[in-house]
């Protein structure tokens, strides 16, 4: 899965939340497993990136592709894709 594909999914989820972006928690996608998981109860005042990256890495199987989405700022989310030993990342605006 490409970053832009996961960004579209992530944006749709955020826009569907009753509380909007305030409720968005770190989310990981394992394309091969066809599995998406969200981490709950990450405080808004905490830096989401280190928490999300560590959590996702612990869930991933060795050599498995995965993508992580998390809050980057009040109006942006960041995606990280881990695949084939490489890391890609991109920041997206909510709109």
MMTF fields as JSON, N, C-alpha, C and O atoms, coordinates in Angstrom:
{
  "mmtfVersion": "1.0.0",
  "mmtfProducer": "UNKNOWN",
  "numBonds": 379,
  "numAtoms": 380,
  "numGroups": 95,
  "numChains": 1,
  "numModels": 1,
  "chainsPerModel": [1],
  "groupsPerChain": [95],
  "chainIdList": ["A"],
  "bondAtomList": [4, 2, 8, 6, 12, 10, 16, 14, 20, 18, 24, 22, 28, 26, 32, 30, 36, 34, 40, 38, 44, 42, 48, 46, 52, 50, 56, 54, 60, 58, 64, 62, 68, 66, 72, 70, 76, 74, 80, 78, 84, 82, 88, 86, 92, 90, 96, 94, 100, 98, 104, 102, 108, 106, 112, 110, 116, 114, 120, 118, 124, 122, 128, 126, 132, 130, 136, 134, 140, 138, 144, 142, 148, 146, 152, 150, 156, 154, 160, 158, 164, 162, 168, 166, 172, 170, 176, 174, 180, 178, 184, 182, 188, 186, 192, 190, 196, 194, 200, 198, 204, 202, 208, 206, 212, 210, 216, 214, 220, 218, 224, 222, 228, 226, 232, 230, 236, 234, 240, 238, 244, 242, 248, 246, 252, 250, 256, 254, 260, 258, 264, 262, 268, 266, 272, 270, 276, 274, 280, 278, 284, 282, 288, 286, 292, 290, 296, 294, 300, 298, 304, 302, 308, 306, 312, 310, 316, 314, 320, 318, 324, 322, 328, 326, 332, 330, 336, 334, 340, 338, 344, 342, 348, 346, 352, 350, 356, 354, 360, 358, 364, 362, 368, 366, 372, 370, 376, 374],
  "bondOrderList": [1, 1, 1, 1, 1, 1, 1, 1, 1, 1, 1, 1, 1, 1, 1, 1, 1, 1, 1, 1, 1, 1, 1, 1, 1, 1, 1, 1, 1, 1, 1, 1, 1, 1, 1, 1, 1, 1, 1, 1, 1, 1, 1, 1, 1, 1, 1, 1, 1, 1, 1, 1, 1, 1, 1, 1, 1, 1, 1, 1, 1, 1, 1, 1, 1, 1, 1, 1, 1, 1, 1, 1, 1, 1, 1, 1, 1, 1, 1, 1, 1, 1, 1, 1, 1, 1, 1, 1, 1, 1, 1, 1, 1, 1],
  "groupList": [{"groupName": "UNK", "atomNameList": ["N", "CA", "C", "O"], "elementList": ["N", "C", "C", "O"], "formalChargeList": [0, 0, 0, 0], "bondAtomList": [1, 0, 2, 1, 3, 2], "bondOrderList": [1, 1, 2], "singleLetterCode": "X", "chemCompType": "L-PEPTIDE LINKING"}],
  "groupTypeList": [0, 0, 0, 0, 0, 0, 0, 0, 0, 0, 0, 0, 0, 0, 0, 0, 0, 0, 0, 0, 0, 0, 0, 0, 0, 0, 0, 0, 0, 0, 0, 0, 0, 0, 0, 0, 0, 0, 0, 0, 0, 0, 0, 0, 0, 0, 0, 0, 0, 0, 0, 0, 0, 0, 0, 0, 0, 0, 0, 0, 0, 0, 0, 0, 0, 0, 0, 0, 0, 0, 0, 0, 0, 0, 0, 0, 0, 0, 0, 0, 0, 0, 0, 0, 0, 0, 0, 0, 0, 0, 0, 0, 0, 0, 0],
  "groupIdList": [1, 2, 3, 4, 5, 6, 7, 8, 9, 10, 11, 12, 13, 14, 15, 16, 17, 18, 19, 20, 21, 22, 23, 24, 25, 26, 27, 28, 29, 30, 31, 32, 33, 34, 35, 36, 37, 38, 39, 40, 41, 42, 43, 44, 45, 46, 47, 48, 49, 50, 51, 52, 53, 54, 55, 56, 57, 58, 59, 60, 61, 62, 63, 64, 65, 66, 67, 68, 69, 70, 71, 72, 73, 74, 75, 76, 77, 78, 79, 80, 81, 82, 83, 84, 85, 86, 87, 88, 89, 90, 91, 92, 93, 94, 95],
  "secStructList": [7, 7, 2, 2, 2, 2, 2, 2, 2, 2, 2, 2, 2, 2, 2, 2, 1, 6, 6, 4, 4, 4, 4, 7, 7, 7, 3, 3, 3, 3, 6, 6, 6, 6, 3, 3, 3, 3, 7, 7, 7, 7, 7, 6, 6, 1, 7, 2, 2, 2, 2, 2, 2, 2, 2, 2, 2, 2, 2, 1, 7, 6, 6, 7, 7, 3, 3, 3, 3, 3, 3, 7, 1, 1, 1, 3, 3, 3, 3, 3, 3, 3, 3, 6, 6, 3, 3, 3, 3, 3, 3, 3, 3, 7, 7],
  "xCoordList": [0.856, 0.0, 0.902, 1.927, 0.516, 1.274, 0.794, -0.319, 1.645, 1.303, 0.02, -0.83, -0.13, -1.32, -2.604, -3.652, -2.53, -3.711, -4.106, -5.281, -3.117, -3.406, -3.821, -4.628, -3.285, -3.68, -5.165, -5.858, -5.653, -7.078, -7.949, -8.975, -7.545, -8.292, -8.277, -9.308, -7.098, -6.94, -7.786, -8.473, -7.741, -8.525, -10.026, -10.739, -10.506, -11.921, -12.305, -13.386, -11.426, -11.689, -11.75, -12.671, -10.782, -10.75, -12.01, -12.605, -12.418, -13.6, -14.893, -15.893, -14.882, -16.082, -16.183, -17.238, -15.118, -15.151, -16.056, -16.035, -16.838, -17.773, -17.044, -17.506, -15.921, -15.139, -14.065, -13.269, -14.04, -13.063, -11.646, -11.422, -10.709, -9.294, -8.905, -7.93, -9.645, -9.34, -9.393, -8.699, -10.196, -10.331, -9.337, -9.201, -8.645, -7.795, -6.61, -5.858, -6.454, -5.363, -4.444, -4.869, -3.192, -2.288, -2.92, -3.568, -2.712, -3.324, -2.261, -1.44, -2.285, -1.336, -2.1, -3.141, -1.576, -2.162, -1.125, 0.016, -1.541, -0.719, -1.391, -2.269, -0.996, -1.679, -1.742, -2.777, -0.661, -0.642, -1.645, -2.272, -1.797, -2.762, -4.173, -5.141, -4.285, -5.55, -6.097, -7.255, -5.229, -5.552, -5.195, -4.136, -6.094, -5.858, -6.153, -7.172, -5.256, -5.435, -5.209, -4.413, -5.922, -5.736, -5.277, -5.714, -4.409, -3.914, -4.787, -4.989, -5.301, -6.207, -5.5, -4.475, -6.075, -5.694, -4.309, -3.653, -3.86, -2.634, -3.026, -3.813, -2.493, -2.876, -2.554, -1.542, -3.418, -3.221, -1.952, -1.362, -1.524, -0.341, 0.961, 2.041, 0.884, 2.063, 2.452, 1.597, 3.731, 4.198, 3.765, 4.206, 2.922, 2.39, 3.414, 3.343, 4.354, 5.263, 6.069, 6.008, 6.816, 7.604, 6.742, 7.119, 5.594, 4.674, 4.154, 4.158, 3.707, 3.143, 4.181, 3.894, 5.378, 6.412, 6.818, 6.974, 6.986, 7.36, 6.261, 6.527, 5.023, 3.867, 3.727, 3.559, 3.796, 3.637, 4.767, 4.528, 5.994, 7.133, 6.981, 7.367, 6.42, 6.204, 5.125, 5.157, 4.17, 3.09, 3.496, 2.948, 4.456, 4.839, 5.63, 6.396, 5.409, 6.206, 7.495, 7.542, 8.516, 9.799, 9.649, 9.11, 10.136, 10.11, 8.757, 8.617, 7.765, 6.404, 6.267, 6.791, 5.56, 5.225, 4.135, 3.187, 4.293, 3.225, 3.269, 4.31, 2.117, 1.981, 1.375, 0.476, 1.869, 1.412, 0.92, 1.549, -0.201, -0.752, -0.88, -1.281, -0.536, -0.654, -0.716, -0.355, -1.183, -1.269, 0.129, 1.048, 0.277, 1.558, 1.441, 2.371, 0.301, 0.012, -1.501, -2.22, -1.971, -3.409, -4.198, -5.409, -3.513, -4.205, -3.565, -3.946, -2.596, -1.887, -1.708, -1.632, -1.644, -1.277, -0.083, 0.139, 0.673, 1.874, 1.708, 1.16, 2.187, 2.199, 3.636, 4.485, 3.89, 5.191, 4.933, 4.059, 5.701, 5.589, 6.914, 7.967, 6.855, 8.029, 7.857, 6.886, 8.788, 8.703, 10.083, 10.83, 10.398, 11.651, 12.874, 13.812, 12.857, 13.987, 14.103, 15.068, 13.142, 13.163, 12.013, 10.984, 12.223, 11.195, 10.845, 11.727, 9.545, 9.043, 8.152, 7.536, 8.076, 7.149, 6.663, 7.339, 5.481, 4.858, 3.882, 3.241, 3.782, 2.83, 1.69, 1.911, 0.459, -0.753, -1.617, -1.731, -2.213, -3.202, -4.539, -4.805, -5.365, -6.676, -7.561, -8.39, -7.416, -8.289, -7.601, -8.203],
  "yCoordList": [-1.177, 0.0, 1.24, 1.272, 2.227, 3.473, 4.463, 4.348, 5.431, 6.432, 7.18, 7.377, 7.599, 8.367, 7.55, 8.104, 6.246, 5.392, 5.352, 5.49, 5.161, 5.114, 6.489, 6.583, 7.546, 8.906, 9.138, 9.745, 8.663, 8.823, 8.074, 8.591, 6.865, 6.086, 6.804, 6.932, 7.268, 7.952, 9.215, 9.462, 10.008, 11.253, 10.949, 11.661, 9.918, 9.537, 9.131, 9.475, 8.404, 7.997, 9.224, 9.361, 10.104, 11.31, 12.14, 12.606, 12.328, 13.143, 12.489, 13.177, 11.164, 10.474, 10.43, 10.081, 10.774, 10.743, 11.836, 12.964, 11.509, 12.472, 13.705, 14.829, 13.502, 14.611, 15.09, 15.967, 14.522, 14.925, 14.523, 13.46, 15.368, 15.065, 14.89, 14.201, 15.497, 15.383, 13.932, 13.571, 13.112, 11.705, 10.792, 9.633, 11.272, 10.399, 9.885, 10.66, 8.586, 7.921, 7.245, 6.967, 6.976, 6.292, 5.019, 4.255, 4.817, 3.696, 3.026, 3.698, 1.705, 0.955, 0.056, -0.503, -0.074, -0.93, -1.965, -1.627, -3.23, -4.329, -4.843, -5.702, -4.334, -4.685, -6.18, -6.68, -6.89, -8.313, -9.088, -10.032, -8.697, -9.333, -8.79, -9.37, -7.683, -6.959, -6.597, -6.859, -5.992, -5.67, -4.224, -3.736, -3.548, -2.193, -2.174, -2.701, -1.562, -1.453, -0.015, 0.714, 0.373, 1.699, 1.548, 0.648, 2.427, 2.467, 3.443, 4.569, 3.046, 3.932, 4.607, 4.141, 5.7, 6.42, 7.077, 7.194, 7.502, 8.288, 9.733, 10.328, 10.297, 11.669, 12.668, 12.541, 13.654, 14.658, 15.473, 15.961, 15.627, 16.434, 15.649, 16.223, 14.368, 13.533, 13.597, 13.791, 13.436, 13.321, 11.955, 10.93, 11.923, 10.667, 9.865, 8.636, 10.526, 9.811, 8.713, 7.572, 8.979, 7.888, 6.766, 5.595, 7.123, 6.12, 5.235, 4.01, 5.854, 5.109, 4.221, 3.07, 4.744, 3.967, 2.741, 1.653, 2.91, 1.793, 0.746, -0.451, 1.203, 0.308, -0.515, -1.733, 0.146, -0.552, -1.547, -2.66, -1.151, -2.052, -3.315, -4.401, -3.173, -4.334, -5.264, -6.465, -4.728, -5.543, -6.231, -7.273, -5.637, -6.13, -7.431, -7.666, -8.251, -9.461, -9.096, -8.093, -9.891, -9.607, -9.481, -10.37, -8.362, -8.129, -7.715, -7.554, -7.541, -7.216, -5.725, -4.878, -5.417, -4.029, -3.546, -4.27, -2.29, -1.681, -0.169, 0.417, 0.443, 1.895, 2.392, 1.76, 3.523, 4.09, 5.507, 6.271, 5.844, 7.2, 7.742, 7.023, 9.021, 9.641, 11.157, 11.708, 11.823, 13.282, 13.871, 13.43, 14.863, 15.561, 16.971, 17.479, 17.579, 18.918, 19.022, 18.042, 20.195, 20.397, 20.241, 20.025, 20.351, 20.281, 19.303, 19.265, 18.517, 17.608, 16.232, 16.094, 15.227, 13.891, 13.432, 13.881, 12.534, 12.023, 10.534, 9.815, 10.082, 8.666, 8.208, 8.924, 7.0, 6.367, 4.989, 4.256, 4.645, 3.322, 2.605, 3.128, 1.419, 0.57, -0.612, -1.362, -0.782, -1.884, -2.166, -1.249, -3.428, -3.858, -3.162, -2.82, -2.956, -2.336, -0.838, -0.231, -0.232, 1.213, 1.892, 1.283, 3.165, 3.966, 5.163, 5.875, 5.379, 6.572, 7.315, 6.694, 8.613, 9.368, 10.607, 11.146, 11.03, 12.193, 12.813, 12.104, 14.122, 14.855, 15.323, 15.832, 15.147, 15.495, 16.463, 16.346, 17.405, 18.285, 17.553, 16.649, 17.954, 17.316, 17.569, 16.722, 18.688, 19.013, 18.827, 19.06],
  "zCoordList": [0.0, 0.0, 0.0, 0.68, -0.749, -0.835, 0.228, 0.741, 0.548, 1.56, 1.215, 2.083, -0.039, -0.42, -0.264, 0.068, -0.5, -0.311, 1.161, 1.502, 2.028, 3.458, 3.972, 4.896, 3.391, 3.774, 3.499, 4.316, 2.363, 2.032, 3.031, 3.473, 3.386, 4.378, 5.724, 6.385, 6.118, 7.406, 7.46, 8.451, 6.411, 6.361, 6.48, 7.187, 5.811, 5.899, 7.315, 7.792, 7.983, 9.367, 10.27, 11.075, 10.14, 10.975, 10.771, 11.742, 9.536, 9.243, 9.728, 9.933, 9.914, 10.38, 11.907, 12.438, 12.615, 14.074, 14.609, 14.116, 15.601, 16.184, 16.713, 16.52, 17.373, 17.92, 16.943, 17.278, 15.744, 14.748, 15.12, 15.699, 14.79, 14.957, 16.425, 16.726, 17.328, 18.756, 19.233, 20.183, 18.594, 18.979, 18.281, 18.672, 17.269, 16.465, 17.261, 17.851, 17.269, 17.972, 16.958, 15.836, 17.333, 16.411, 15.855, 16.572, 14.564, 13.85, 12.985, 12.36, 12.957, 12.139, 11.177, 11.524, 9.981, 8.954, 8.529, 8.212, 8.528, 8.047, 6.766, 6.842, 5.594, 4.344, 4.052, 3.612, 4.289, 3.974, 4.823, 4.34, 6.069, 6.981, 6.782, 7.274, 6.065, 5.922, 7.304, 7.63, 8.095, 9.489, 9.786, 9.391, 10.486, 10.957, 12.448, 12.893, 13.22, 14.672, 15.103, 14.512, 16.138, 16.721, 18.167, 18.885, 18.567, 19.935, 20.695, 20.24, 21.824, 22.563, 23.725, 24.222, 24.13, 25.343, 25.297, 26.332, 24.126, 24.073, 24.382, 23.646, 25.451, 25.819, 24.712, 24.024, 24.549, 23.501, 23.717, 22.753, 24.967, 25.242, 25.071, 25.214, 24.774, 24.528, 23.055, 22.19, 22.774, 21.397, 20.874, 21.395, 19.869, 19.358, 18.553, 18.53, 17.899, 17.004, 17.692, 17.234, 18.755, 19.348, 19.911, 19.853, 20.452, 20.989, 19.861, 19.976, 18.775, 17.642, 16.971, 16.643, 16.765, 16.088, 16.899, 16.345, 18.182, 19.051, 19.106, 19.003, 19.269, 19.352, 18.077, 18.137, 16.924, 15.638, 15.402, 14.934, 15.724, 15.532, 16.374, 15.943, 17.571, 18.439, 17.906, 18.175, 17.155, 16.587, 15.276, 14.915, 14.578, 13.248, 13.34, 14.274, 12.339, 12.185, 11.448, 10.736, 11.613, 10.98, 9.466, 8.807, 8.927, 7.488, 6.931, 5.718, 7.784, 7.332, 7.014, 7.737, 5.93, 5.6, 6.55, 6.852, 7.021, 7.797, 7.647, 7.348, 7.863, 7.776, 9.076, 9.631, 9.562, 10.829, 10.569, 9.836, 11.172, 11.096, 12.508, 13.424, 12.685, 14.005, 13.854, 12.814, 14.916, 14.919, 14.829, 15.519, 13.981, 13.867, 14.45, 15.076, 14.234, 14.774, 14.93, 14.739, 15.272, 15.458, 14.162, 14.192, 13.026, 11.738, 10.749, 9.579, 11.215, 10.307, 10.952, 12.173, 10.085, 10.544, 9.728, 8.603, 10.32, 9.656, 9.42, 10.256, 8.273, 7.955, 7.799, 7.267, 8.274, 8.111, 7.52, 7.984, 6.491, 5.863, 6.036, 5.672, 6.587, 6.76, 5.804, 5.915, 4.871, 3.912, 3.328, 2.988, 3.22, 2.597, 3.193, 2.474, 4.502, 5.175, 4.984, 5.447, 4.312, 4.061, 4.799, 5.093, 5.085, 5.757, 4.887, 4.406, 4.688, 3.992, 4.976, 5.842, 4.857, 5.698, 4.958, 4.083, 5.338, 4.703, 5.708, 6.484, 5.683, 6.526, 5.641, 4.542, 6.131, 5.376, 6.185, 7.405, 5.491, 6.111, 6.172, 5.38, 7.115, 7.247, 6.042, 5.711, 5.385, 4.261, 2.941, 1.893]
}
